[in-house]
Amino acid sequence: MKDRPHDDVVAELLRDDPATAAELLNSILADGDQAELMIALRQLAKSFGGVRQVARKAHLNPTQLYRTLSEHGNPKLGNVNAILHVMGLRLAVQPIDGPTP
């Protein structure tokens, strides 16, 4: 059995199972760790042909998308929506369980 890099395995899993990709992103969003979200979005971009391919399909500048998905990137909501759309995903708002403050 040939060893494969972890990122390649994760990319394949996320591409082939949108429900798993959605669960991953939702759990990261629940934690509020933006750097972790950027890592996950980079892995997702890799699974959909790479950042250049995703940028082309999302009608975004590839150089800007590389910066956006960097560890310290701060993507615009419209860019995140465009990226997720390419991947067959979307953002959604859900109520937080429990009483509101």
C-alpha angles and dihedrals in degrees: 000000000000118000116236128198114263093237091055092052092047091047091052093047093050093047094049098042114044091178090060090047090051092048091050094050093044092052091050092048090050090055092047096223105148095185089055090048090054090051091051092048090050090051090049091049089052090052091054097053101288136288095295092053093046091047091052093049092044092047091239132135108262094216091051091047091054088054092044092053094046119114090263096037119135106199124200115243091243091055092050090050091049092048093048092047090058087054094049093253137111140193118254136183119230131180117257112243114248135031121326117241 
